[in-house]
Every structure is written in structure tokens, then in C-alpha cells.
Amino acid sequence: MFRHPNSKYRKGTNDDFAFEKKIDQSIRYLSVPSTLTKEGALNMLLDRIAIAEAQTRVQGKVRHLYFTIGTVAAAACIAFVMLYSFFMVETYTGGKELAANVVYLPDHSRVVLADGAVLKHSKLFYQRNVKLKGEAYFEVESGSNFYVDTKKGGVLVIGTRFSVNDNGEAFAVDCYEGVVGVDFLREKVRISDGMHFSGKGQLFQVQKSHNFGYPEYALFSYSFENIHLHELWPVVEQYFGIDIDDQVSSSEAFSGSFHTGNVQEVIDIVCTSMKINYQVVNENEVLIQSR
């Protein structure tokens, strides 16, 4: 089998089929003068094949150029989105309305902001770091280290309940559950549940906390009058970040007040007063059942 010195043997690509088609056309429509020798006819045929291959290469380069431009554009878009997510900051500000101050972070940690508090974190949240100005209550999901950075100090935790208050002059941390590490000036102090850290100027102290439950601003403090359950449960779900599966069809309405940070206490009050049953499926789901 003769092969032109400039040709390359390819197999298994679309370009090959196009190239073979052009060769086939070159052979099929080749007109050989009667005066031409066999050697001359063969060289003419090989020249035709070489021209067909060159045309295929040019077309392939054009397609490759378009593909390259498209790939570069796609890569640039991806890089832009990543940079945007990396530098973009989510900001939350505590206001007068209680429910609006509940923030759920990308790792499902829950934060309740006091009035006027400002919480910021990277939109990408690739590290569990947040910046806080003012006062906030945290329920941190277990996982990698979670760090709260303030102007006066910082708090390092893994999974626990605590509150942080940085009012610009003093710095305070209350631990309600678990253990937290407090960074203040150049000191690193660990406090556990039931302990209170306070620092001002160059001095700090650790003592027993006077609040063993929840800070006042983090309490579910609501009063309802003649509200149907299908209207009440969404309020509870949004505030505590749980799913309530209500399987009770009732036209009865609930009236009552709450002042607690414990979601089970809220559900227990409602179900007991309306004489219906409930079941805690897991920490994130509650099933409301018939009488």
C-alpha cells in the first residue's frame, strides 16, 4: 500500500471520515490523460490526496480555534463566578421585628441578632468565619472550626450554643452549651457551659453566668389570638429552623403566649392546650398527630 510522505494515518475521528471522503472523491473523479505513465498517474492521485488532506487540516484548525475561544470564555465565566463568590459578602442587620433577626448560615448554623447588630460572612463560606458588630446568639452546627470575629476579640467553637456581645467598648461571651475558646488581646481563654467572659480595656474576667438559658433577644416571644395551626406552624418553623409535619385537620384556633428559646416547649404548649399529640422524629423534624 502506497502512502504519500506528507500524509498521516489517523483512525476513529470525525476528521478522518471527512478526509477519507475527500480521498474517495479525488479518486472517483480523477481524469488521467492517456499520455500519462502509470507513475505519473499515481503521483497525480497522491497530489490530489495531499490537497484534500490540507483542506481538512485548515477546516479542523478553524473548528479548533472556535472550540478554544469557547473554552477560554467558559473558563473566564467560571473564574468570574468564583471570584465574585469569594469576595462577595452577605450582610445581615438586626431590627425591631424578632423573626426577621433569625439568620441561617450556609452550614445550617442558626444566629439570632440583637437589635442593631450586624453580621457578615463570605458568600462562598468556604471557611466558617463570620464578623460581628453588636450582640448575637449562636447555635453552631458540629463540623470544622467556626470563628466569630469582632473588633475587640474573637470566639472559636466547633459545635455549641453561645452569645457574643461587642458594643465597641466591652467584649462579653456567654457559653450555654459545650465549650468555646475566647481570644481577647493576646490571651486565649476556654469557657464551658454556664460561664461568662467579660473584657474591657486591658482587663478580663471569667465567672459563672447569671443566664443559663437564652439571652432575652433570642427568645421566641409572641402572643397569638385565635390563630389556626396552619398559620402558626410556619412562624415556629421559620424561627427555629425545623420542619413540622402537621397531619391534623382541625378548624380549632389557638390562643396563647410564648417567651422561650426552646422549640419543644412551644410545641408542647400548643399541643397540650389543643389536646393533640406530637412526636419528635429528629432534631430537625416534628410530627403533629391526631388525638
Secondary structure, 3 states (H helix, E strand, C coil): CCCCCCCCCCCCCHHHHHHHHHHHHHHHCCCCCCCCCHHHHHHHHHHHHHHHHHHHHHHHHHHHHHHHHHHHHHHHHHHHHHHHHHHCEEEEECCCCCHHHEEECCCCCEEEECCCCEEEEECCCCCEEEEEEEEEEEECCCCCCEEEECCCEEEEECCCEEEEEECCCEEEEEEEECEEEEEECCEEEEEECCEEEEEECCEEEEEECCCCCCCHHHCEEEEEEEEEHHHHHHHHHHHHCCEEEECCCCCCEEEEEEEECCHHHHHHHHHHHHCCEEEEEECCEEEEECC
